Amino acid sequence: MLLIKPLLAFRPNKMDWIFATKTFVAGMLALYVAFSLNLAYPIWAIGTVFVIANPYSGMTSSKSIYRILGTLLGAIASVVVTPLLMNTPWLFTCFLAAWVGFCLYISLLDRTPRSYVSMLAGYTAVIICYNIIYYADTVSIFDMAIGRFLEITVGVVCSAIVSTTIFPLHIGPAVETRVSKTIQDTNALFDQILLDQKQLHHYNQLLGNITRDTSDIHTMAVHLSYEKSSLQGMTKPLQEMLHQLTVLVANLVAMSERMKQLDQIDLTYRTSLKAIHTHIAEFLKDGHEIKPQELNLLPNQFESDFDALVASARPEQVIILNGLKMDIRHFIQNVRAVKLIWQRIQQGDDSLPESMSPLTTTYPSLHRDHGVAVRGGISAFIIIMISTAFWILSGWKAGFMLAEMAAISACILTAMDNPVPALKIFIRANIYAAVMVFIYAYGVFPHVTTFWELVLVLAPFIICCLMLFPHPPLTGLGLPLLMGTIMGLNLHNNYSLDQIAFFDASIGSLIGLIISVYVIHIVRAMSPDITVQRILAMHYKAVRKALYLPYGTEFKQHLRSMLDRIGVLNGKAAVQSQRLNKEIHLALIETSAVIDLTRLQELIEKLPEQASIVSSIENLQQSLDDYFRAKEMQRPHTDILQNLLHSLAVVQSATDEVENSDIAQRLKISLNNICSSLCHQNTVNGAKQKTLAVS
């Protein structure tokens, strides 16, 4: 049975009842207005209400606007193209398939809620065009497009009125709670990393969870401009704060890696570290308002505390401790940057301090998978070509429903790694919907004569389906079951149901879904292991790119995208391969050290051009490039790693000849971090010994 266990365990709460009742009222209002205006297809008005339904008013409003824009673009495309290509069916089919494929490609690249615009523009054009062909003798092209736009608009307006006036639930407080929790989590992890030796090796998964949470909040923040809450209009500064927050993740990972190195040598340093932690914790918990000019302040005892720590440590720990000091200093400064932006947001100030370079761009620096987008677009193209060809060649009058449903199902779930299981649930839900249509049409509607009676008989079924919406495991059942029933009933002012047309449409819809399932299974679907391999390849490519980026805004944006990619990786379904699980774990560690790659380039520019160490560093950069290129291409890299470790050892030896002690120390710190976090070796000296032993 379909989702039988989750359904039996489901217990709607108060908020579920409020959401379902509000949405039902909005749907009935949209249906009544559509009846009153005598629109051709009132089902699109009520269906729109259910498609955009969300417990949060901001999400409902934003999706409403995106749906109107997407419908408008699809309607314009259909009006422009249909008169030109209507008499050349195969060329027309190719154009529509290419249009949907392109729109889906753009949609899959945009990981914000705006992606709904381009996806809807794609399959809306197909729906309008195929309806125009089906009803060519009775409806004009322009009237069909305008009618569809008006029906969608009625649903959107009714939904907005109800969601914003009856017990509105704003997303602002939810975002505020998530942000506060994430900030608390980073502070708690800082405390644990410095104090809790036993749990040090388990922090990377928790840090990965924070990157996933920040990616989720980044998406939620888009909706803040569409509601009246305390955070209204704060999308850009909030996303900027999230950029800064993700940098904290890199700081925390770097600290944990340095401490793992230190623990392997000697644990005595931890006694002095507790006093350092106490001073830092008191400094960070200071509730006073942070001023922009105080952004880079450190605790008064910071330098003296670390001087005492380094003086009491073993000689082989000194470089690592200096690296830890640098990571902790950056952590403190980034925490204060996050607090300053959050402080301003809560005061209603959407500006950034002048000293802070904004990382937010018009095209946000987030992970984007062009391969998945291309395969999604190709699968949509093939699905529409096959389904429409079936309609054309068979001459089946109801084939247009087959082609429409194939186009819709080709788009709506393609963002998933493997949409096939969800599409199978979609198919079953449509079968159950056909049964519900039959019951209503032949068992209930013959006794319904007024609108209020219609409302009364629809209420139990619709409200029950709507209560499933806020619960992700059950949404895949509730939405297609409800939409399949509403669309199948095809409510009109003068209601009648043609039995032959009903069965034809039901069968056609199922065939269209089956075509989508098979094509997506062959072209688009990927196992979690394959998905993770592809994302890891992009991660290794991003590490290589960091080798040649100067430290600055461009690098920070690049680091932001890398950390977002880690969040995506941690949000994937569990993979079967232990090797891949280990590489996911190591990817976060590697990301924390990419800043040391930019420091290599920075230090080269500060060294004399003729110095022999410059060529040694350039050889090291090339070895790093070769190593991560081999990992990206999934080629054997054991020999390349040995060459890389040799290059590291050569540069390490050459640092003793650098006259500038500050540059020499910074170079030693970066070499240690690269060896530990990118090559996953204990120390540079250890790597050197290992290399000599091999040679």
DOTOR-953403 format. One record per residue (C-alpha): residue number from 1; x, y, z. Coordinates in pm, whole numbers, plus 50000, padded with zeros to 5 digits. Example, Ala and Ser with C-alpha at 12.3 -4.5 7.8 and 13.67 -1.06 7.14 Angstrom:
2
- i;u;v;w
- 1;51230;49550;50780 .
- 2;51367;49894;50714 .
// end
This chain:
695
- i;u;v;w
- 1;50000;50000;50000 .
- 2;50111;50355;49920 .
- 3;50283;50521;50219 .
- 4;50058;50318;50447 .
- 5;50285;50338;50753 .
- 6;50336;50718;50742 .
- 7;49963;50763;50684 .
- 8;49867;50545;50979 .
- 9;50119;50727;51198 .
- 10;50005;51072;51084 .
- 11;49833;51284;51349 .
- 12;49740;51635;51228 .
- 13;49813;51912;51474 .
- 14;49646;52247;51524 .
- 15;49862;52420;51262 .
- 16;49778;52149;51006 .
- 17;49406;52210;51059 .
- 18;49447;52588;51030 .
- 19;49655;52559;50712 .
- 20;49419;52308;50549 .
- 21;49106;52509;50638 .
- 22;49257;52837;50514 .
- 23;49368;52682;50187 .
- 24;49030;52516;50136 .
- 25;48856;52852;50190 .
- 26;49092;53016;49939 .
- 27;49027;52738;49687 .
- 28;48649;52766;49718 .
- 29;48672;53145;49690 .
- 30;48876;53109;49370 .
- 31;48625;52858;49231 .
- 32;48333;53088;49314 .
- 33;48499;53388;49147 .
- 34;48585;53177;48841 .
- 35;48221;53061;48820 .
- 36;48098;53419;48860 .
- 37;48328;53544;48582 .
- 38;48224;53246;48369 .
- 39;48587;53154;48300 .
- 40;48639;52865;48060 .
- 41;48833;52642;48303 .
- 42;48759;52723;48670 .
- 43;48964;52418;48769 .
- 44;49284;52614;48696 .
- 45;49180;52881;48947 .
- 46;49119;52636;49232 .
- 47;49412;52418;49122 .
- 48;49648;52716;49140 .
- 49;49550;52774;49504 .
- 50;49648;52418;49592 .
- 51;49970;52417;49389 .
- 52;50108;52731;49557 .
- 53;49975;52642;49903 .
- 54;50227;52674;50185 .
- 55;50186;52726;50561 .
- 56;50401;53041;50543 .
- 57;50236;53345;50385 .
- 58;50568;53471;50245 .
- 59;50628;53147;50058 .
- 60;50273;53149;49926 .
- 61;50305;53510;49808 .
- 62;50642;53459;49640 .
- 63;50527;53142;49466 .
- 64;50213;53327;49355 .
- 65;50419;53596;49184 .
- 66;50654;53338;49031 .
- 67;50353;53142;48903 .
- 68;50200;53449;48741 .
- 69;50532;53536;48574 .
- 70;50587;53179;48457 .
- 71;50233;53154;48322 .
- 72;50271;53488;48145 .
- 73;50596;53380;47976 .
- 74;50443;53047;47873 .
- 75;50131;53220;47739 .
- 76;50336;53469;47538 .
- 77;50546;53189;47389 .
- 78;50233;52993;47291 .
- 79;50060;53295;47133 .
- 80;50370;53385;46930 .
- 81;50461;53037;46809 .
- 82;50130;52853;46759 .
- 83;50009;53050;46451 .
- 84;50349;53001;46287 .
- 85;50394;52629;46349 .
- 86;50046;52490;46403 .
- 87;50026;52344;46053 .
- 88;50368;52176;46077 .
- 89;50312;51935;46369 .
- 90;50659;51781;46379 .
- 91;50837;52116;46370 .
- 92;50591;52244;46632 .
- 93;50666;51943;46851 .
- 94;51041;51996;46818 .
- 95;51008;52359;46917 .
- 96;50795;52283;47225 .
- 97;51029;52003;47332 .
- 98;51330;52233;47295 .
- 99;51149;52516;47478 .
- 100;51061;52294;47775 .
- 101;51410;52143;47783 .
- 102;51574;52487;47783 .
- 103;51339;52625;48050 .
- 104;51399;52320;48269 .
- 105;51775;52358;48224 .
- 106;51758;52718;48348 .
- 107;51530;52614;48634 .
- 108;51767;52342;48754 .
- 109;52062;52582;48758 .
- 110;51877;52836;48973 .
- 111;51864;52686;49322 .
- 112;51642;52964;49453 .
- 113;51259;52969;49455 .
- 114;51279;53181;49139 .
- 115;51345;52859;48948 .
- 116;50968;52805;48951 .
- 117;50929;53084;48690 .
- 118;51131;52918;48415 .
- 119;51001;52566;48488 .
- 120;50639;52686;48471 .
- 121;50707;52888;48156 .
- 122;50814;52563;47992 .
- 123;50524;52329;48056 .
- 124;50259;52607;48057 .
- 125;50339;52672;47691 .
- 126;50283;52301;47618 .
- 127;49950;52295;47805 .
- 128;49818;52606;47626 .
- 129;49941;52498;47282 .
- 130;49796;52148;47307 .
- 131;49465;52281;47437 .
- 132;49458;52527;47146 .
- 133;49505;52237;46903 .
- 134;49241;52025;47078 .
- 135;48984;52305;47088 .
- 136;49092;52475;46763 .
- 137;48736;52478;46627 .
- 138;48582;52651;46930 .
- 139;48846;52875;47093 .
- 140;49095;53125;46948 .
- 141;49463;53114;47036 .
- 142;49458;53450;47213 .
- 143;49142;53370;47410 .
- 144;49291;53042;47532 .
- 145;49612;53212;47651 .
- 146;49430;53502;47815 .
- 147;49184;53264;47979 .
- 148;49461;53055;48128 .
- 149;49637;53369;48259 .
- 150;49314;53503;48414 .
- 151;49236;53169;48577 .
- 152;49583;53151;48732 .
- 153;49557;53514;48847 .
- 154;49222;53453;49016 .
- 155;49373;53162;49209 .
- 156;49678;53365;49307 .
- 157;49478;53667;49426 .
- 158;49235;53457;49631 .
- 159;49521;53265;49787 .
- 160;49706;53586;49876 .
- 161;49397;53744;50032 .
- 162;49323;53446;50255 .
- 163;49683;53361;50353 .
- 164;49764;53719;50457 .
- 165;49440;53797;50642 .
- 166;49337;53477;50821 .
- 167;49586;53366;51088 .
- 168;49891;53459;50876 .
- 169;50203;53261;50958 .
- 170;50516;53454;50864 .
- 171;50845;53293;50769 .
- 172;51044;53575;50935 .
- 173;51024;53432;51290 .
- 174;51113;53085;51156 .
- 175;51419;53229;50980 .
- 176;51514;53422;51293 .
- 177;51493;53105;51502 .
- 178;51701;52906;51252 .
- 179;51966;53178;51232 .
- 180;51991;53209;51612 .
- 181;52023;52832;51644 .
- 182;52294;52816;51378 .
- 183;52493;53092;51549 .
- 184;52457;52910;51882 .
- 185;52568;52586;51717 .
- 186;52887;52747;51584 .
- 187;52968;52892;51926 .
- 188;52899;52558;52096 .
- 189;53123;52379;51847 .
- 190;53400;52630;51912 .
- 191;53374;52553;52285 .
- 192;53379;52179;52225 .
- 193;53670;52187;51980 .
- 194;53890;52374;52226 .
- 195;53782;52183;52537 .
- 196;53660;51834;52448 .
- 197;53944;51614;52324 .
- 198;53737;51293;52320 .
- 199;53475;51422;52073 .
- 200;53714;51606;51843 .
- 201;53694;51345;51566 .
- 202;53313;51369;51543 .
- 203;53288;51741;51471 .
- 204;53311;51732;51093 .
- 205;52964;51581;51055 .
- 206;52820;51849;51286 .
- 207;53000;52116;51086 .
- 208;52856;51965;50769 .
- 209;52511;51996;50922 .
- 210;52571;52368;50977 .
- 211;52663;52414;50610 .
- 212;52340;52237;50514 .
- 213;52139;52457;50750 .
- 214;52289;52777;50609 .
- 215;52199;52663;50256 .
- 216;51840;52605;50370 .
- 217;51820;52947;50537 .
- 218;51965;53107;50223 .
- 219;51668;52970;50026 .
- 220;51414;53066;50294 .
- 221;51547;53424;50299 .
- 222;51428;53481;49941 .
- 223;51067;53480;50064 .
- 224;51116;53759;50322 .
- 225;51042;54032;50069 .
- 226;50691;53893;50016 .
- 227;50552;53921;50368 .
- 228;50510;54168;50653 .
- 229;50738;54046;50930 .
- 230;51023;54193;51133 .
- 231;51268;54072;50866 .
- 232;51078;54205;50565 .
- 233;51318;54339;50302 .
- 234;51622;54187;50474 .
- 235;51694;53916;50217 .
- 236;52023;54062;50089 .
- 237;52179;54148;50428 .
- 238;52066;53812;50567 .
- 239;52223;53625;50279 .
- 240;52538;53832;50327 .
- 241;52542;53730;50693 .
- 242;52505;53367;50587 .
- 243;52809;53407;50359 .
- 244;53008;53524;50659 .
- 245;52864;53243;50869 .
- 246;52983;52977;50626 .
- 247;53337;53115;50656 .
- 248;53311;53032;51028 .
- 249;53270;52668;50926 .
- 250;53607;52678;50751 .
- 251;53760;52837;51063 .
- 252;53617;52568;51290 .
- 253;53732;52282;51068 .
- 254;54080;52432;51045 .
- 255;54097;52463;51425 .
- 256;53989;52103;51476 .
- 257;54252;51981;51228 .
- 258;54531;52177;51399 .
- 259;54431;52037;51737 .
- 260;54427;51682;51605 .
- 261;54787;51739;51495 .
- 262;54882;51885;51830 .
- 263;54719;51600;52021 .
- 264;54925;51345;51827 .
- 265;55244;51512;51950 .
- 266;55162;51600;52312 .
- 267;54854;51694;52519 .
- 268;55023;51926;52768 .
- 269;54930;52236;52570 .
- 270;54559;52181;52646 .
- 271;54602;52305;53003 .
- 272;54706;52651;52884 .
- 273;54447;52640;52608 .
- 274;54164;52628;52862 .
- 275;54265;52970;52995 .
- 276;54276;53106;52638 .
- 277;53930;52966;52573 .
- 278;53793;53129;52890 .
- 279;53913;53473;52781 .
- 280;53782;53430;52426 .
- 281;53442;53299;52543 .
- 282;53399;53596;52776 .
- 283;53494;53831;52493 .
- 284;53247;53674;52246 .
- 285;52960;53667;52497 .
- 286;52989;54039;52562 .
- 287;52639;54173;52493 .
- 288;52749;54528;52407 .
- 289;52665;54666;52065 .
- 290;52945;54611;51814 .
- 291;53060;54920;51624 .
- 292;53199;54890;51269 .
- 293;53539;55026;51370 .
- 294;53563;54760;51641 .
- 295;53509;54472;51401 .
- 296;53864;54336;51426 .
- 297;53909;54372;51801 .
- 298;54057;54079;51991 .
- 299;54056;53992;52364 .
- 300;54309;54200;52559 .
- 301;54501;53890;52666 .
- 302;54500;53728;52319 .
- 303;54865;53790;52226 .
- 304;55008;53732;52574 .
- 305;54804;53413;52618 .
- 306;54937;53263;52295 .
- 307;55294;53379;52364 .
- 308;55281;53188;52692 .
- 309;55127;52885;52519 .
- 310;55393;52875;52246 .
- 311;55672;52921;52502 .
- 312;55554;52619;52703 .
- 313;55494;52392;52401 .
- 314;55727;52139;52245 .
- 315;55936;52270;51950 .
- 316;55755;52056;51692 .
- 317;55422;52209;51802 .
- 318;55521;52573;51751 .
- 319;55428;52604;51382 .
- 320;55099;52423;51438 .
- 321;55017;52648;51736 .
- 322;55088;52956;51527 .
- 323;54848;52819;51267 .
- 324;54589;52757;51540 .
- 325;54636;53112;51662 .
- 326;54569;53247;51313 .
- 327;54256;53032;51275 .
- 328;54118;53140;51614 .
- 329;54187;53505;51536 .
- 330;53996;53476;51208 .
- 331;53715;53294;51389 .
- 332;53677;53575;51645 .
- 333;53674;53841;51373 .
- 334;53421;53649;51162 .
- 335;53197;53590;51464 .
- 336;53196;53964;51530 .
- 337;53117;54029;51161 .
- 338;52819;53791;51181 .
- 339;52700;53953;51505 .
- 340;52735;54304;51360 .
- 341;52529;54220;51049 .
- 342;52267;54033;51256 .
- 343;52256;54325;51500 .
- 344;52187;54566;51213 .
- 345;51924;54336;51059 .
- 346;51733;54321;51389 .
- 347;51746;54701;51406 .
- 348;51595;54725;51056 .
- 349;51922;54842;50896 .
- 350;51990;54664;50566 .
- 351;52331;54827;50505 .
- 352;52670;54664;50549 .
- 353;52971;54817;50727 .
- 354;53196;55005;50486 .
- 355;53491;54786;50585 .
- 356;53311;54470;50476 .
- 357;53318;54365;50110 .
- 358;52978;54222;50008 .
- 359;52988;53865;49879 .
- 360;52629;53861;49752 .
- 361;52608;53878;49373 .
- 362;52318;53908;49132 .
- 363;52382;53540;49051 .
- 364;52456;53395;49396 .
- 365;52779;53201;49443 .
- 366;52615;52866;49507 .
- 367;52680;52514;49384 .
- 368;52530;52453;49042 .
- 369;52530;52124;48857 .
- 370;52526;52187;48483 .
- 371;52546;51813;48412 .
- 372;52221;51742;48597 .
- 373;52057;52045;48433 .
- 374;52159;51929;48084 .
- 375;52038;51574;48146 .
- 376;51712;51708;48287 .
- 377;51658;51924;47979 .
- 378;51740;51635;47745 .
- 379;51502;51399;47928 .
- 380;51221;51658;47901 .
- 381;51293;51700;47528 .
- 382;51276;51324;47466 .
- 383;50962;51279;47678 .
- 384;50771;51549;47490 .
- 385;50887;51419;47151 .
- 386;50778;51061;47232 .
- 387;50445;51152;47394 .
- 388;50347;51401;47123 .
- 389;50455;51162;46848 .
- 390;50227;50899;47006 .
- 391;49940;51152;46991 .
- 392;50011;51248;46630 .
- 393;50064;50898;46494 .
- 394;49778;50732;46685 .
- 395;49523;51002;46604 .
- 396;49382;50942;46952 .
- 397;49172;51245;47039 .
- 398;49256;51232;47411 .
- 399;49627;51199;47331 .
- 400;49671;51566;47415 .
- 401;49619;51476;47784 .
- 402;49891;51214;47752 .
- 403;50131;51472;47608 .
- 404;50039;51740;47866 .
- 405;50082;51508;48163 .
- 406;50411;51380;48022 .
- 407;50537;51740;47992 .
- 408;50431;51828;48346 .
- 409;50581;51516;48503 .
- 410;50902;51566;48305 .
- 411;50958;51892;48491 .
- 412;50812;51894;48840 .
- 413;51041;51639;49012 .
- 414;51355;51656;48799 .
- 415;51554;51844;49065 .
- 416;51572;51518;49264 .
- 417;51872;51288;49216 .
- 418;51639;51005;49121 .
- 419;51283;51125;49049 .
- 420;51160;50775;48954 .
- 421;51036;50660;49300 .
- 422;50850;50989;49349 .
- 423;50700;50962;48998 .
- 424;50580;50611;49076 .
- 425;50399;50750;49379 .
- 426;50264;51021;49149 .
- 427;50126;50752;48916 .
- 428;49957;50566;49200 .
- 429;49812;50889;49335 .
- 430;49664;50962;48992 .
- 431;49504;50617;48984 .
- 432;49347;50686;49323 .
- 433;49243;51030;49195 .
- 434;49062;50866;48901 .
- 435;48870;50652;49151 .
- 436;48776;50963;49353 .
- 437;48660;51140;49035 .
- 438;48440;50844;48951 .
- 439;48288;50841;49302 .
- 440;48220;51215;49302 .
- 441;48095;51234;48942 .
- 442;47855;50942;48955 .
- 443;47783;50901;49325 .
- 444;47780;51254;49471 .
- 445;47741;51526;49210 .
- 446;47403;51408;49075 .
- 447;47259;51519;49411 .
- 448;47440;51857;49421 .
- 449;47244;52156;49288 .
- 450;47396;52464;49461 .
- 451;47744;52599;49523 .
- 452;47725;52564;49902 .
- 453;47639;52195;49858 .
- 454;47942;52158;49631 .
- 455;48159;52316;49900 .
- 456;48014;52083;50163 .
- 457;48076;51761;49971 .
- 458;48429;51861;49863 .
- 459;48541;51977;50209 .
- 460;48625;51642;50376 .
- 461;48838;51510;50090 .
- 462;49018;51836;50011 .
- 463;49094;51923;50374 .
- 464;49229;51573;50440 .
- 465;49463;51602;50139 .
- 466;49574;51952;50237 .
- 467;49672;51844;50587 .
- 468;49937;51621;50426 .
- 469;50107;51917;50252 .
- 470;50320;52047;50545 .
- 471;50476;51702;50595 .
- 472;50735;51625;50322 .
- 473;50701;51242;50324 .
- 474;50326;51277;50263 .
- 475;50326;51573;50023 .
- 476;50410;51336;49737 .
- 477;50075;51166;49798 .
- 478;49855;51460;49900 .
- 479;49938;51698;49616 .
- 480;49898;51466;49313 .
- 481;49592;51301;49467 .
- 482;49424;51637;49522 .
- 483;49528;51791;49191 .
- 484;49441;51475;48995 .
- 485;49092;51473;49148 .
- 486;49028;51845;49097 .
- 487;49153;51844;48738 .
- 488;48966;51521;48661 .
- 489;48635;51662;48790 .
- 490;48674;51954;48544 .
- 491;48417;52169;48724 .
- 492;48207;52410;48513 .
- 493;47899;52624;48560 .
- 494;47704;52374;48350 .
- 495;47856;52055;48483 .
- 496;47849;51733;48288 .
- 497;48092;51446;48259 .
- 498;48143;51250;47939 .
- 499;48221;50892;48045 .
- 500;48423;50811;47735 .
- 501;48621;51136;47760 .
- 502;48680;51070;48131 .
- 503;48823;50722;48076 .
- 504;49025;50839;47774 .
- 505;49176;51128;47973 .
- 506;49252;50903;48273 .
- 507;49424;50642;48058 .
- 508;49612;50908;47863 .
- 509;49737;51073;48183 .
- 510;49869;50742;48314 .
- 511;50044;50659;47985 .
- 512;50205;51004;47985 .
- 513;50336;50947;48338 .
- 514;50468;50603;48246 .
- 515;50657;50748;47947 .
- 516;50815;51006;48181 .
- 517;50919;50740;48431 .
- 518;51095;50526;48170 .
- 519;51274;50812;47997 .
- 520;51385;50975;48323 .
- 521;51503;50637;48451 .
- 522;51725;50595;48144 .
- 523;51842;50953;48087 .
- 524;51819;51150;48410 .
- 525;51804;50928;48721 .
- 526;52127;50879;48915 .
- 527;52208;50674;49222 .
- 528;52331;50856;49535 .
- 529;52680;50716;49473 .
- 530;52699;50857;49120 .
- 531;52563;51192;49238 .
- 532;52821;51216;49514 .
- 533;53103;51119;49275 .
- 534;53002;51399;49039 .
- 535;52980;51659;49318 .
- 536;53316;51549;49457 .
- 537;53468;51590;49110 .
- 538;53338;51949;49106 .
- 539;53484;51995;49455 .
- 540;53830;51887;49339 .
- 541;53803;52116;49039 .
- 542;53716;52404;49273 .
- 543;54023;52326;49488 .
- 544;54238;52353;49175 .
- 545;54080;52685;49085 .
- 546;54164;52821;49432 .
- 547;54534;52772;49351 .
- 548;54525;53066;49114 .
- 549;54282;53303;49290 .
- 550;54423;53603;49480 .
- 551;54282;53654;49827 .
- 552;53990;53896;49809 .
- 553;53621;53915;49725 .
- 554;53648;53673;49433 .
- 555;53815;53412;49653 .
- 556;53556;53458;49929 .
- 557;53277;53404;49677 .
- 558;53456;53093;49554 .
- 559;53494;52964;49911 .
- 560;53123;53034;49969 .
- 561;53030;52816;49671 .
- 562;53262;52538;49793 .
- 563;53107;52539;50139 .
- 564;52760;52542;49985 .
- 565;52862;52237;49784 .
- 566;52959;52066;50111 .
- 567;52611;52149;50241 .
- 568;52460;51987;49933 .
- 569;52677;51679;49985 .
- 570;52569;51646;50347 .
- 571;52206;51676;50239 .
- 572;52228;51380;50000 .
- 573;52089;51038;50075 .
- 574;52327;50794;50240 .
- 575;52572;50643;49994 .
- 576;52668;50276;49999 .
- 577;53039;50317;49931 .
- 578;53258;50359;50241 .
- 579;53519;50523;50020 .
- 580;53274;50792;49913 .
- 581;53160;50848;50271 .
- 582;53522;50903;50367 .
- 583;53577;51143;50075 .
- 584;53268;51343;50175 .
- 585;53417;51367;50524 .
- 586;53754;51478;50382 .
- 587;53600;51730;50139 .
- 588;53502;51961;50426 .
- 589;53855;51939;50568 .
- 590;54002;52016;50225 .
- 591;53773;52317;50185 .
- 592;53899;52461;50514 .
- 593;54254;52469;50374 .
- 594;54195;52631;50032 .
- 595;54279;52969;50185 .
- 596;54635;52840;50225 .
- 597;54651;52787;49848 .
- 598;54583;53157;49792 .
- 599;54845;53242;50054 .
- 600;55106;53058;49848 .
- 601;55035;53291;49558 .
- 602;55037;53590;49793 .
- 603;55374;53491;49946 .
- 604;55532;53436;49602 .
- 605;55465;53802;49523 .
- 606;55641;53908;49845 .
- 607;55953;53701;49780 .
- 608;56240;53813;49553 .
- 609;56180;53693;49197 .
- 610;56523;53531;49176 .
- 611;56484;53334;49500 .
- 612;56505;52958;49445 .
- 613;56210;52904;49679 .
- 614;55983;53081;49429 .
- 615;56035;52811;49167 .
- 616;55993;52546;49438 .
- 617;55655;52694;49537 .
- 618;55550;52706;49171 .
- 619;55644;52339;49137 .
- 620;55437;52269;49449 .
- 621;55139;52450;49296 .
- 622;55172;52239;48981 .
- 623;55194;51921;49191 .
- 624;54879;52021;49378 .
- 625;54706;52090;49045 .
- 626;54810;51749;48912 .
- 627;54700;51573;49232 .
- 628;54350;51720;49242 .
- 629;54309;51685;48866 .
- 630;54374;51313;48906 .
- 631;54118;51296;49188 .
- 632;53871;51492;48975 .
- 633;53914;51249;48684 .
- 634;53909;50948;48923 .
- 635;54253;50836;48806 .
- 636;54511;50656;49025 .
- 637;54703;50921;49217 .
- 638;54938;50737;49455 .
- 639;55251;50829;49256 .
- 640;55127;51186;49209 .
- 641;55076;51214;49586 .
- 642;55436;51103;49644 .
- 643;55559;51374;49405 .
- 644;55338;51625;49586 .
- 645;55479;51526;49926 .
- 646;55830;51557;49783 .
- 647;55749;51908;49656 .
- 648;55614;51999;49999 .
- 649;55931;51876;50166 .
- 650;56149;52073;49924 .
- 651;55964;52398;49995 .
- 652;55973;52323;50368 .
- 653;56352;52291;50356 .
- 654;56383;52611;50154 .
- 655;56187;52817;50409 .
- 656;56497;52824;50633 .
- 657;56669;53040;50370 .
- 658;56395;53307;50367 .
- 659;56531;53622;50531 .
- 660;56194;53771;50628 .
- 661;56096;53577;50941 .
- 662;55727;53677;50913 .
- 663;55701;53544;50556 .
- 664;55891;53229;50655 .
- 665;55654;53162;50943 .
- 666;55342;53221;50736 .
- 667;55482;52993;50467 .
- 668;55551;52717;50722 .
- 669;55198;52750;50859 .
- 670;55045;52719;50511 .
- 671;55268;52424;50421 .
- 672;55164;52245;50739 .
- 673;54795;52312;50670 .
- 674;54825;52195;50308 .
- 675;55005;51878;50413 .
- 676;54755;51802;50690 .
- 677;54422;51911;50540 .
- 678;54476;51869;50165 .
- 679;54722;51579;50154 .
- 680;54593;51426;50480 .
- 681;54943;51365;50618 .
- 682;55046;51438;50977 .
- 683;55326;51691;50926 .
- 684;55549;51822;50651 .
- 685;55853;51671;50820 .
- 686;55672;51338;50838 .
- 687;55585;51369;50471 .
- 688;55948;51443;50393 .
- 689;56066;51134;50579 .
- 690;55802;50923;50405 .
- 691;55910;51056;50067 .
- 692;56278;50985;50134 .
- 693;56191;50634;50249 .
- 694;55998;50568;49928 .
- 695;56275;50706;49708 .
// end
